[in-house]
């Protein structure tokens, strides 16, 4: 592999539950109603996409811009003290970066990606960090991974992607990358999608450096 591109939420940061809590609270505060499929439906969506979903599908009585601001401001407040970094994630990124270029392709807004990189001391080691806010469509579309590969200067077919969610796995696979799945224990991906997209499935991010030697 010429490069490795990491998802952020659920792979490096244990933030999926926080996103879920904050979005649920905003929807409830502004008169909407949560649905059973909402959490997984929004995994991988860009900020504009999930903000519209909260308004159009769940009925939050705000504009999409207002919803996005309410949710992201609360997430930024939670990140201010310390992002919930997954055990072993920073060491895994450092080990992979010692062997070649690494990047991030995330559905999180740029402010949260930057907050994680700064807190973890990875800003200089991760030269490319793309938010799906910066591309035409969020995951499961391949746009964010293709843009990360473009900025890294590599052929996506010669890059590995590390993902945890159904939509993320579909996105990386659609981009033509070699997909490493690290299934989210709280919101597991669809097993059929894992089987169809992932070359390697890991129980823990700490196993990634060794697994990449076999790709």
ABEGO torsion letter per residue (X at the ends): XABBBBBABGAABBAAAAAAAAAAAAAAAAGBBBBAAAAAAABGBBAAAAAAAAAAAAGBBBBAAAAAAAAAAAAAAAAAABBBBBBGAAAAAAAAAAAEBBBBBBABBAAAAAAAAAAAGAAAABABBBBAAABABBOABAAAAAAAAAAAGBBAAABBBBBABAAAAAAAAAAGBBBBBBBBAABBBBAAAAAAABABBBABAAAAAAAAAAX
